[in-house]
Amino acid sequence: MAIKEFFKNAFSDMKEDAKAQHEVDKANFAAAKAESKAQWEEAKAMSKPETRKAIMQEKRNEQIKEANERKAEAEARSNRLKK
């Protein structure tokens, strides 16, 4: 009977593992599907000139902000050395 119980438990464990892996696969598929849809929507939005201009302006504003921060930091370092 010990062998019979061993195989019964082994097959039960395999069944549970298969169910768990199926849940993981379903979650991964749903995530990939959502990412694909988001990429499609972004590409579709970029085809509109007003959306593209707004996004590009936002990127330029961010670059200007970063440049101003670097400039202020450099000026502060320079002022410390002058004193």
C-alpha positions in Angstrom: 0.0 0.0 0.0 2.9 2.4 0.5 3.7 2.5 -3.2 0.1 3.2 -4.0 -0.1 6.1 -1.6 3.2 7.4 -2.9 2.0 7.6 -6.5 -1.4 8.9 -5.3 0.4 11.8 -3.5 2.8 12.4 -6.4 0.0 12.7 -8.9 -2.0 14.9 -6.5 1.1 17.2 -6.2 1.5 17.3 -10.0 -2.1 18.3 -10.4 -1.8 21.1 -7.9 1.4 22.3 -9.5 -0.3 22.3 -12.9 -3.2 24.3 -11.6 -0.8 26.8 -10.0 1.3 27.1 -13.2 -1.9 27.7 -15.2 -2.8 30.6 -12.9 0.6 32.1 -13.5 0.3 31.6 -17.2 -3.2 33.3 -17.2 -1.8 36.3 -15.2 1.2 36.6 -17.6 -1.1 36.5 -20.6 -3.4 39.1 -19.2 -0.4 41.4 -18.4 1.0 41.0 -21.9 -2.4 41.7 -23.4 -2.8 44.9 -21.4 0.7 46.0 -22.3 0.0 45.4 -26.0 -3.2 47.4 -25.8 -1.4 50.3 -24.0 1.3 50.4 -26.7 -1.4 50.4 -29.4 -3.3 53.3 -27.7 0.0 55.2 -27.3 0.8 54.7 -31.0 -2.7 55.7 -32.0 -2.5 58.9 -29.8 0.9 59.8 -31.3 -0.8 59.9 -34.8 -2.7 63.0 -33.7 -0.7 66.2 -34.1 -2.0 67.9 -31.0 -1.2 64.9 -28.8 2.3 64.5 -30.3 3.0 68.2 -29.8 1.8 68.1 -26.2 4.0 65.1 -25.4 7.0 66.7 -27.1 6.5 70.0 -25.2 6.3 68.0 -22.0 9.6 66.3 -22.8 11.2 69.7 -23.6 9.9 71.2 -20.4 11.5 68.4 -18.5 14.8 68.8 -20.3 14.8 72.6 -19.5 14.0 71.9 -15.9 16.9 69.4 -15.6 19.3 71.9 -17.4 18.3 74.7 -15.0 18.9 72.4 -12.0 22.4 71.5 -13.3 23.1 75.2 -13.9 22.1 76.1 -10.4 24.2 73.3 -8.9 27.2 74.4 -11.0 26.8 78.1 -9.9 26.5 77.0 -6.3 29.8 75.1 -6.6 31.4 78.0 -8.3 30.2 80.4 -5.6 31.6 78.2 -2.8 35.0 78.2 -4.4 35.0 82.0 -4.8 34.5 82.6 -1.1 
